[in-house]
Amino acid sequence: MSQLVPHAPLSPRDREALARAVKRLENPSLARHIAEWAGQPLGRALFKAQGPWKARFDKAAETAIMRCLDVAVKSLKPAKKPPMTRVASMIAGLSGGFGGALGVAGLPIELPVTTILMLRAIASIARHHGEDLSRLEARLACVEVFALGARASKNQTALGYYASRAVLARLSNEAAAFFVERGVASATAPTINRFVAEIAARFGLVVSERAAASALPVIGALGGAALNVVFMNYFQDIALGHFAVRRLERLYGAGAVRLEYERLALKYSAQGGGSGDLAGSRSSANE
């Protein structure tokens, strides 16, 4: 590759794609997405949910991530189909409807199923952005999206996205090396546990937001199906942003894209997370 490529300026089209990625990755938390959709604040419900139920959320999140890791390592196949984001949301809605009938007690049963459905949708988005899903690194990057979604829920700065990626990349590289050497059968080894624990801890925060939302009267009336659609859409947004950034990094170099990302993120923050040239819609996955 030419030495000039990593420092080449982004084309107008790619800069617009990066701006949309910034908007997705720097968006408010899942809690705010739910609150805006439901028209009610979520703070009190979230506070209550993170008390006696926290251990259950954490355990459900860890189980879900372990299932996803197993799926990612063993069975994801490369394909040429475009991502079917709306179909994935509909299927997740059905799963959420089943879970909603059981309430919070059904979370350990329903969450792994929903999370695997999300992994499939995330993998479809990754593949559409040029990721080679025959590579273990690309598959683990799909699993990492669950942690990046939690990063956004903490409202960290623009640097937080890359800082989170750095932590996850180190753990992911260790896990990938271990899998190559010993296979998925040794998934309980400390190296793999560190990777799973990091993702599950962050993902559990988002799970608690989702579970807390079920306590809102309007959501309780609509049931878990509608809530799961919001949940699925949220993580598809994170995936669309994350894999757009990775695609641009392959084209222009990680350093050049990070500098432009941070510049756009500052502009987005100055606009108060508003529209302007950072406006974008999740309706298109061809970005």
Stockholm file with secondary structure:
# STOCKHOLM 1.0

chainA/1-287         MSQLVPHAPLSPRDREALARAVKRLENPSLARHIAEWAGQPLGRALFKAQGPWKARFDKAAETAIMRCLDVAVKSLKPAKKPPMTRVASMIAGLSGGFGGALGVAGLPIELPVTTILMLRAIASIARHHGEDLSRLEARLACVEVFALGARASKNQTALGYYASRAVLARLSNEAAAFFVERGVASATAPTINRFVAEIAARFGLVVSERAAASALPVIGALGGAALNVVFMNYFQDIALGHFAVRRLERLYGAGAVRLEYERLALKYSAQGGGSGDLAGSRSSANE
#=GR chainA/1-287 SS CCTTGGGSCCCHHHHHHHHHHHHHHTSCCHHHHHHHHHTSCCHHHHHHHTSTTHHHHHHHHHHHHHHHHHHHHHTCCCCCCCCCHHHHHHHHHHHHHHHHHHGGGGHHHHHHHHHHHHHHHHHHHHHHTTCCTTSHHHHHHHHHHHHHHHHHHTTCCHHHHHHHHHHHHHHHHHHHHHHHHHCGGGTTSHHHHHHHHHHHHHHHHHHHHHHHHTTSHHHHHHCHHHHHHHHHHHHHHHHHHHHHHHHHHHHHCHHHHHHHHHHHHHHHHHTTSCCGGGCCCTTCCCC
#=GC SS_cons         CCTTGGGSCCCHHHHHHHHHHHHHHTSCCHHHHHHHHHTSCCHHHHHHHTSTTHHHHHHHHHHHHHHHHHHHHHTCCCCCCCCCHHHHHHHHHHHHHHHHHHGGGGHHHHHHHHHHHHHHHHHHHHHHTTCCTTSHHHHHHHHHHHHHHHHHHTTCCHHHHHHHHHHHHHHHHHHHHHHHHHCGGGTTSHHHHHHHHHHHHHHHHHHHHHHHHTTSHHHHHHCHHHHHHHHHHHHHHHHHHHHHHHHHHHHHCHHHHHHHHHHHHHHHHHTTSCCGGGCCCTTCCCC
//
